[in-house]
């Protein structure tokens, strides 16, 4: 092996070492990015599905309120309709 071949071989070894170091750095960076993503997803999961304060609980409370208020709306609406027909009846009977 002559000197030119040795220099070419050393250059190739240096490039391989640099590529290996880049791979190690990339793995570290990806690990950090995945950690941040896991933290973000757990934050979102907590805000959506927390049974006491999450969006799921808020939706459930909203549904309960709507169901409860629709019962009263029906009762009050029936009362107003009854009063309306009573006034119509009184108008036609008293004239």
JOURCOR-V883302 format. One record per run of one state. SS is the DSSP state (H for helix, E for strand, C for the rest). FROM is the first residue (numbers start at 1). TO is the last residue. If there is no record, write none. Layout:
ss | from | to
SS | FROM | TO
SS | FROM | TO
//
This chain:
ss | from | to
C | 1 | 2
H | 3 | 49
C | 50 | 54
H | 55 | 94
C | 95 | 95
//
